[in-house]
Amino acid sequence: MDSRRVGLSAENDSPIRFVHGIASDYMFMDFLKSRHAHSSAVLLLLSVAAFAQQNAAPIVQPGAPGKDSKTLSPASIAPAPRAASIADISFMQGMIMHHSQAVDMTALMATRTRNKALLELGKRISISQTDEMKYMKQWLEDRGQPITMERHMDSMAGSMAMGPMDHMNPPMNMNPAPMLMPGMLTPEQMKALAAAKDAKFDHLFLTGMIQHHGGALTMVQDLFDTPGAGQDNVLFDFATDIDNTQRAEIEIMKGMLLKEKK
């Protein structure tokens, strides 16, 4: 196994150590603040990089004898993105669908719960997963790939028969019903969540989101278990961050469920 994947283990997963045995809402709030600070730092770095690119010295390509030189844009000389495998593409397409449902779940919260800690967690999930969906769509567009899975369903059925797509429900090409990625709530579960309020909503949201996050962990593990997949450094780091973040949030939600019993 790739030594870089050590970040996925329980021993080395620092966010899990951070939230393990969470004892108070103060620690919960510290976790959320650290996530916000991390996101702000990433956005700052992207802004600085964009500013530097805009203000970089022009790149001039000398012309052939008797021909004029021409100025090249940074984009024209940037290396092409690493070729993505079918499993890489399927992971990003499927995770967009997966994240979309999580955002839909958090959108129900405003009129159905008054639990401040849960509302704060839902807000962070909504913000982070919305940003991640934008990133995944851009990743696919940069590689000339569709955002949805439609073009790859037939090829994935053959090449990934023993891989990530085993967890899809229902099986591909066998049922016209909407495809669910691992851990996604069924239409019946979503209806029950939408119909609930207060303590019942809180419980269904927590158990449903734990199920949902668990599915994301399955998708990441399946990606890394697929030969030749996850070799793109950017994709590897992105998938690892999803794994670490959602493991941490699962522990927070488990802590909230324990408080329900007291």
N, C-alpha and C positions, 0 to 999 in steps of 0.2 A: 504493500500500500504506500502511496505517496507520503513522504515524511511531512509534507506541509499540512496534511490533514489532521495533525495532532490537535488542532484547534477544535475538532469535533468531539473529542473525548471528554468524559466527565472530569478527569483529573486536571485537564489543562484548560477547561472552559471557564475563564475568569468571571464572566457575567453570572454563571451559575453559582460560583463560590460566593459572589457578592450578594445574591438574593437568597441563598440557601439559609433556611432557618430564620427568615425575616421576622423580626420581633415587633415592629411598630410601623405606623404609617409614615414616620419620619424617614425611615430607610427606604420605603417605597417612593416617597417624593424625591429623595436623593437620587435614586435610580433614574427617575423620569428626567430630572434636571441634567444628569450626566448624558442621557440620550440627546437632549436638546442641545447641550454644549457640543457634542460630537457632530450633530447635523450642522450646527452653525459653523464649526471649524471647516467642515467639508465644503460648505457653500463659499466660505471666505477664500479657501484655496482655489476653488474653481473660478472665482471672480478675479483673483490675482493672475491666474494663468491666462484668462481671457484678456485682461488688460495688457499683459506682457506680449501676448500674440498680436494684439492690435497695434502695439507700439514698437514691434521688432523692426530691426533694420531690413530694408528690402533685399530680396535674394535675386541676383541677376545672373541669368544664364547667357554666356557669350554666344553670339551667333556664328554660324559657319562663315568662311571667307566671303566677304561681299554682302553678308546678311546682317541685319540689325540684331542687337542683343534684346532679350526680353526679360521682364520682371516676373518672377514666379511667386505665387501666393503660398503661404505656409501649408494650406490644405492640399495643394497640388503635389507637394513633395513629401507629405506625411506617408508613412508606411501603411499599406492596406491592413485592415483588421485581420487577425488570424482566422483562417477558415474554420467555420463552426461545424461540428458534427450534427447529425440529425438529433441525437440525444440532447445536445446543447440547445438547439433551436426549440425542441419540444419542451424542454424544461422552462425556458423563458416564456413561451406561449402559454403553457399550462399554469405557470406561477402568476401571470397576469390575470387569468381567469380566477385563480385561487384568491389572490389579493382583493380582487373586485368584490367577492362575496364578503370578505372580512370588513371592507369599507361599508358595504350595505348593512351589515350587522351593527356597526357602530352608529350608523345614521338613525337607527331606531331608538337610540338611547335618550335623546333629548326630551321626549314626551313620555318616557316609560320608567325612568328611574330618577331617584334623588340622591343616590349613593355617590358622594363627592369623589371618593377614591376610585370608584369604578368609572365615573365619568371622565376623570383625568386619564386613567389608563386607556379608555376608549378613544379619547382625543389623540393620544400619542400614537396608538395603533393606526388611526385614520390618517394622520399626517405622514407617518413614516411609510405606510404601505402605498399611499397615493404617490409619494415621491418615488418610491421604488418602481411603481407601475410606469411612470414617465421614463425612468431610466431603462427599464426592460424594453419598452416600445422603441426607444432610440437605438438601443443595442441591436434590435432586430432590423430596423430600418437601415442602419449603417451597413448591415450585411445583406441587404436586399431581400430580406425575408418578411413574410406576412406576419401580422400581429396575431392572427388567429391560427388555429391548428389545421384548418381545412385542407391545405395543400399537402400536408404531410401525413394525413391519417392512414392512407394505404401503405406508404413506405414504412411508417412506424410500426404498423401491425406486423410486418415481416421482420424488420431488422431489430426490433426491440421486444420480441415475443417473450423473452426471459428477463426483460429489464423493467424500467420505471413504469411503463404503460400497463403492466400487469395489475396495477392498483387502481386503474380507472374503472368507474362504475357509472353506467353499464358498459360492457365490452364494446369496442369500436365495431362499426359496420354490422351490428347485430340488433340495434335498437335505436329508433329515431329520437328517443327522448333526450333531453339535454344531458351532456356529458358532465360528470362530476369528477374533479380531481381528488386525490386522497384527502380524507378528512373533511371535505366540504359537506355542509349541512344539506339534507334532502329538502325538497320543497315542503314536505310536511313539517320538518323541524323549523324551517324559516317561518311558516305560517303560525306555528305555536309560539315562537319567539315574538312575532309581531302582535299577537293577541294578548300577551302577558304584560303585567305591570308590577311595579314595586318589587317586593322580595322574590316573587315568582320569576319576574323578568331577570333580576340579578342572577338567580340560580341558573336559569336556562342560558343566559348569555355566557356565564363563566364556564359551564360545562360544554356549551357549544363551541366557544372559542378555544378551549383546551383541546377539544377534538380537532378543531380546524388547524391549530398550530401544530398538533401532532402529525397531521397530514403533510404539512410543509416540511417537517423533519424527514418524513419518509421520502418525499420528492428529492430532497437534497442528497440523502443517502443513496437513493436509486441512481441519481446522476453520477455520483462518485464511484458507484459500483459498476457502471457501464464502461466496458473497455473503450478507450479512446475519447471518452467524454470528460468535460471539466478541465481540459488542458490549457484553455485560454486563461491567462493569469487574472485578467479582469473578472471573468466569469467565476473563476475559483474563489476569489476574494469576496465577490458579491454573494455567492451561495453560502460561503462560510459565515458571513455576517448575518444572513437570514437565519441560519441554524443557531448561532450564538444568541441572537436577539430573541428569537421565539422560544428557545429553551428557558431563557431568563424570565420571559413574560409568563410562561407556563407555571413556573415556580411561584410567581407573584399571585397568579389566579388561584393556584392550589391553596395558598395562604389565606386568600379571601374566602374560599369555600370552608376552610377550617373555622373561620370566625363565625360563619353562619350557624355552626353547631353549638356555639357557646351561649 
